[in-house]
Amino acid sequence: MNLVLDILLQSWNLLLESSVFILFGLLVSGLLRVFLNPGAVSRHLGQGRFKSVFKASLMGIPIPLCSCGVLPAAAALKKQGANNGAVTSFLISTPESGVDSIAITYALMDPIMTVVRPVAAFVTAFAAGISENLLGRPDTSRPIVPDLSCPVDGCCDGQNCRPEVHRNHHSFTEKIQAGFRFAFTDVWGDLAVWFLFGLLLSGIITVMIPESVFSRFMGGGFGSMLIMLGVGIPIYICATASTPIAATLILQGVSPGAALVFLMTGPATNVTSLTVLTRVLGRRATGIYLAAIALCAVGFGLLVDWIYSALGISARAMVGQAGEAIPHAVGLAGAVLILILSVQPVWRFVRSCLVKTETPAASLTTETNNVITPDHCAGST
């Protein structure tokens, strides 16, 4: 019982430190959805091998989508005319970063990691996109049909009204309200379960695994990067949920570079997304995608370790300093609000799991009833 309480206490402390920054990131993501429609800017991603990749890499940085959530958005970009390089770039920079994950990185880690994380995501995305466009054949047969529908409530498709009319269908207040609804329902609905899971996993790591284990095998160097690469590539975890885990790993003795490898690979890759990518982009593009992430993650990991060493900064000493600057009452209010907002997503997740568990049994019962009922037998004669 004491072990469970210790784990919950460690997880609660992380939530207190990060709650305000998470809420800030959610609000910004909601406003981006309303005032910067990704579908409307997709027309910029179809022309040019370099410019389109640059725009896609940059556009993906602030958008808070996980490696599975980004797949439908990327598929839509491809249908609307984006070339493979731009789609590949968007698929990397989006799940590796986001306004919410940048904010929580500042809260739980330090300014160096806060800056390096989106920079590494951009460079990785740009390198992968350029490689795909240079090695692949350009496809000019797909027409660019940007999605101009209203981002507030879809009241119109944006095709049959003048731009000045389309922009003024809703007031500024209505757009703000729509952004808030999107942030606290759609965005947090996708992130809540995985973020809470990340908090619990961080508590388990802190309480149950000795520091000597991490410091011995992942305290720095090329070998620790490869170990973290092997851990991060196959698992599914979003950028926001991976941050408290990375902060905990650093506190347990993992080098900041190895933690960055986890932050870059965990959110951007998993077995499911790689399978879907193979179908959407093909094997070559998926191979380039995976190779770029692996090479850039290890490279940036080694670079980050060198930066901390050259500056004489201890990553363990820096972890969580920004979160400590938030007054306890404010952090407590934010944590309570996050838990309240998480009730519905968690219940929806639990209910979906229960339905999946019960479905096979129900299906079997139905099939059995179909075999033994008299009506069925009569109809078959």
C-alpha positions, 0 to 999 in steps of 0.5 A: 500500500505504501508503494502505491501511495509513493507512486501516486505522490510522485505523479501528483507532484509532476502534475502540480509542476506542469499543470499551468503550462499544459493549460497554456499549451492547450489554449494556444493549440485551440487558437491555432486551430481557429485562426490558422486552418491547416487545410487552408495552408495545405496548398503551399505544400505541393510546389517545390522540392525545398520550399514545400518541405520547409513550410511543412516542417515549420507548420508542424512544430506548433500543432499538438498531434500524436504519431497516430493522430497526425496520420489522418491530417497527413493523409488529407494533406496528400490528397489536397496536393502536398508532395511526399517530402512535405507529407514526410516532414509534417509527419515528423515535426508534428508529433515530435513537438507542439505548443503543449509539449514545448510548454511542459518541457519548459516546466519539467526540464529546462530552457536548453531542452525547451529550445533544442526539442523543436529545433531538433524536430524541425531539422529532422523533418526537413532532412527527411522531407528533402531526402524523400523529394530528391530520391523520389520522383516528383508527382505533378498529376495531383490537383491542389484542392485546399480545404477552406471550410469554416474552422469554427463550426463548418457552416460553409465550405469556403468555395461559394462565398467571397473571402471577405464574407467567409472571414466574417461569418463568426465574430472574434468572440465566437472564434475564441470560444470555438478555440477553447472548446477544441482545446479542452475537448478534442485536443485534451480528449486525445492526450488525457489518457496518455498523459496520465499514463506518462505521469504514472509511469514516471512515478513507477520509475522514480519509486521502483528503479534504482538510480544506479541502473540508469546512470550505469547504462544510459549515463551518456555516450553512443551506447546509451543513445542506441539503447534509448533508440531501441526503447523509443522507436516501437512504443506509442507515446505522445510528445506531452506524455513523454516529457514527464518520463524524460524528466524522471529519467534525467533525475534517475541518472540518464543523460539529457542527450539520451532523454532527447532521443526518447523525446524524438523517437517515442512520439514520432514512431511506433509499430502501428504508425509505421505500418500505416505509413507504408501504405500511405507513402510507400516503403521507400518513404517510410524507410527514409522517415525512420532512418532520418529520425534515428540518425538525427535523434542520435546526432542531436543526443550526442550534441546535447550531451556536449552542450551541457558538458561544455557549459558545465550545467547539470541537467539533473539540477535544472529539472523542474525549476520553471515549475517551481516558480509557479505558486502552489495555489495556482499549480493546485488549481491547474492540476484539479482542472486537468483532472476534471477535464480528464474524467470524460476522456478516461471514461470513454477510453475505459468504456471502449476497452470494455466494449472490445473485451465483450464483443467477441463473447457477444459475437460468439453467443449470436453465432451459437443462437443462429445455429440452434434456433428453429427459425434458422433451421427451418429457413435452411431446409 
